[in-house]
Amino acid sequence: MPETIALPPIQLETKTKRPPLHKVMLVNDDVSPCAFVVLVLKAVFRMDEGQASRVMMTAHQRGACVVAVFTQEVAEEKATLATDMARKRDFPLLFTTEPED
């Protein structure tokens, strides 16, 4: 009977690549009421009152600001949901997405 040789176990290194992240941007407009913007930020992005107010004011002062960072699918879903909330109330409030650098 032939001799069997024990070989050391093969160790494979697997590296999972993180999905690319996307920023959700709040674009300021001069029509949507501040209270409504805060309501949307709280409802869609689960911010507390203070966070939502700061994000709203930053967008108001700078023209746009980053709301949050997610995977592309989640970012697009939340941006669409937030924008749709505004459209249902006839506000021009806009949320967009863009790749994170």
C-alpha positions in Angstrom: 0.0 0.0 0.0 1.5 3.4 -1.0 2.4 5.8 1.8 0.2 8.9 2.2 1.9 12.2 2.7 0.2 14.7 4.9 0.2 18.1 3.4 -0.2 21.3 5.3 -3.7 22.9 5.0 -4.0 25.6 2.3 -4.8 29.0 3.8 -6.6 31.3 1.5 -6.8 35.0 2.2 -10.1 36.5 1.3 -10.5 40.2 1.3 -13.9 41.7 1.0 -14.1 45.0 -0.8 -16.2 47.7 0.8 -18.9 49.0 -1.5 -18.4 52.6 -2.7 -20.1 55.1 -0.6 -22.4 58.0 -1.8 -23.3 61.2 -0.1 -26.9 62.4 0.2 -26.9 66.1 -0.5 -29.6 68.6 0.6 -30.0 71.4 -1.9 -31.3 74.7 -0.5 -34.3 76.4 -2.0 -36.0 79.6 -0.9 -39.5 78.2 -0.9 -39.6 75.1 1.4 -40.3 76.1 5.0 -37.5 75.4 7.5 -39.9 73.4 9.7 -40.7 71.1 6.8 -37.1 70.5 5.9 -36.4 69.6 9.6 -39.4 67.3 9.5 -38.1 65.5 6.4 -34.6 65.2 7.9 -36.0 63.7 11.1 -38.4 61.3 9.3 -36.1 60.0 6.5 -32.6 60.3 8.0 -33.7 59.7 11.7 -32.0 62.8 13.0 -33.0 64.5 16.2 -34.3 68.0 16.2 -30.9 69.6 16.9 -29.1 67.7 14.1 -31.9 68.3 11.6 -31.9 72.1 12.4 -28.1 72.3 12.0 -28.1 70.5 8.7 -31.0 72.6 7.4 -29.2 75.8 8.4 -25.9 74.7 6.8 -27.7 74.0 3.5 -29.5 77.4 3.8 -26.2 79.3 4.4 -24.0 77.4 1.9 -26.5 76.4 -0.8 -26.1 72.6 -0.2 -24.7 70.3 2.4 -24.1 66.6 3.1 -26.9 65.0 5.0 -25.4 61.5 5.3 -23.2 58.9 3.6 -24.5 55.4 2.6 -24.0 52.7 0.0 -25.3 53.9 -3.4 -28.5 52.0 -3.2 -29.5 53.2 0.3 -28.4 56.8 -0.6 -30.5 56.9 -3.7 -33.5 55.3 -1.9 -33.4 57.9 0.9 -32.8 60.9 -1.4 -35.8 59.8 -3.5 -38.0 59.2 -0.5 -37.1 62.7 1.0 -37.6 64.5 -2.4 -40.9 62.6 -2.9 -42.2 63.8 0.5 -41.6 67.4 -0.6 -43.2 66.9 -4.0 -46.4 65.5 -2.3 -46.6 68.9 -0.6 -45.7 70.9 -3.7 -42.3 72.0 -2.3 -39.2 72.2 -4.5 -37.0 70.7 -1.8 -34.3 68.5 -3.4 -32.0 65.8 -2.2 -29.4 64.4 -4.6 -26.6 61.8 -4.4 -23.0 61.8 -5.5 -20.0 59.5 -5.0 -17.9 60.2 -1.9 -14.4 61.1 -2.7 
